[in-house]
Amino acid sequence: MGMKSVYEASSGLDGHMILNLLEQYRIAGRIEGEHLQGGMGELQALGFVRVMVNEDDYDQAKQIIREWEALQPPDETNTPVPRDTMGIQLFFAGVIIGAALMYWLLKTTAG
């Protein structure tokens, strides 16, 4: 009986979290590739960290992971900045840049 990849994690920590979830349902598995992350520095794992389970447990493990993912809150990191907030940020950036330029101009012409 062979092992099959049931989940590609973004880090070793994520892989262990999924493996612990599966173990709660008495599905044994292992993590492969988590030690490859150290050689990549701060870069993402790029799918090298995988949660492996026995082929017989694959379908049940996939279903458990799908149900778990459905309960997770949406990822807020890729949410676009609302237009009104973006305008305020650009305004303040302009004020700061303008103040810095005025200071620089006054300092160079006075000296």
C-alpha positions as CSV (number, residue, x, y, z in Angstrom):
1,M,0.0,0.0,0.0
2,G,1.6,3.3,-1.1
3,M,1.3,6.9,0.1
4,K,-0.4,9.6,-1.8
5,S,-0.2,13.4,-1.4
6,V,-3.5,14.8,0.0
7,Y,-2.4,18.4,0.7
8,E,0.3,20.8,-0.4
9,A,1.1,23.2,2.5
10,S,2.6,26.6,2.4
11,S,4.8,25.8,5.4
12,G,5.8,22.9,7.7
13,L,3.5,24.4,10.3
14,D,0.5,24.3,8.0
15,G,1.4,20.7,7.0
16,H,1.5,19.6,10.7
17,M,-1.8,21.4,11.3
18,I,-3.5,19.4,8.5
19,L,-1.8,16.2,9.7
20,N,-3.1,16.8,13.2
21,L,-6.6,17.4,11.8
22,L,-6.5,14.1,10.0
23,E,-5.1,12.2,13.0
24,Q,-8.2,13.3,14.9
25,Y,-10.1,11.2,12.5
26,R,-7.7,8.3,12.9
27,I,-6.0,8.8,9.6
28,A,-2.2,8.3,9.8
29,G,0.1,10.2,7.6
30,R,3.4,12.0,7.3
31,I,4.9,15.3,6.2
32,E,7.3,15.3,3.3
33,G,9.5,18.1,2.2
34,E,9.4,20.4,5.2
35,H,13.2,20.3,5.6
36,L,13.6,21.7,2.0
37,Q,12.3,25.0,3.2
38,G,15.5,25.9,5.0
39,G,17.4,25.9,1.8
40,M,15.0,28.3,0.3
41,G,15.4,31.1,2.9
42,E,12.4,33.3,3.3
43,L,10.7,32.2,0.1
44,Q,7.5,30.3,0.1
45,A,7.6,26.5,0.1
46,L,6.3,26.3,-3.5
47,G,4.4,23.1,-2.8
48,F,7.4,21.2,-1.5
49,V,5.7,20.5,1.9
50,R,3.1,17.8,1.4
51,V,0.9,15.8,3.7
52,M,1.0,12.2,2.7
53,V,-1.6,9.5,3.6
54,N,-2.2,5.9,2.7
55,E,-4.0,5.4,-0.6
56,D,-6.8,3.7,1.2
57,D,-7.4,6.8,3.4
58,Y,-7.0,9.3,0.5
59,D,-10.7,10.0,-0.3
60,Q,-11.7,10.3,3.3
61,A,-8.8,12.6,4.0
62,K,-9.6,14.9,1.0
63,Q,-13.2,15.1,2.2
64,I,-12.1,16.1,5.7
65,I,-9.7,18.8,4.3
66,R,-12.5,20.2,2.0
67,E,-14.9,20.5,4.9
68,W,-12.2,22.2,7.1
69,E,-11.3,24.6,4.3
70,A,-15.0,25.5,3.8
71,L,-15.1,26.6,7.5
72,Q,-12.0,28.9,7.2
73,P,-12.6,32.7,7.0
74,P,-11.7,34.3,3.6
75,D,-8.1,35.4,3.1
76,E,-8.0,39.1,3.8
77,T,-4.5,39.6,2.4
78,N,-5.6,39.8,-1.2
79,T,-8.6,42.1,-0.6
80,P,-8.3,45.3,-2.7
81,V,-8.1,48.6,-0.8
82,P,-11.5,50.4,-1.0
83,R,-11.3,53.5,-3.4
84,D,-12.1,56.0,-0.7
85,T,-9.4,54.7,1.6
86,M,-6.9,54.7,-1.3
87,G,-7.7,58.4,-2.0
88,I,-7.0,59.4,1.6
89,Q,-3.7,57.5,1.6
90,L,-2.6,59.2,-1.6
91,F,-3.6,62.6,-0.2
92,F,-1.5,62.1,2.9
93,A,1.4,60.8,0.9
94,G,1.2,63.9,-1.3
95,V,1.2,66.2,1.8
96,I,4.3,64.4,3.3
97,I,6.2,64.5,0.0
98,G,5.2,68.2,-0.6
99,A,6.4,69.1,2.9
100,A,9.7,67.3,2.4
101,L,10.2,69.1,-0.9
102,M,9.4,72.5,0.6
103,Y,11.8,71.9,3.5
104,W,14.6,70.8,1.1
105,L,14.0,73.8,-1.2
106,L,14.0,76.3,1.7
107,K,17.1,74.7,3.2
108,T,19.0,74.8,-0.2
109,T,18.0,78.4,-1.1
110,A,18.6,79.8,2.4
111,G,22.1,78.3,2.8
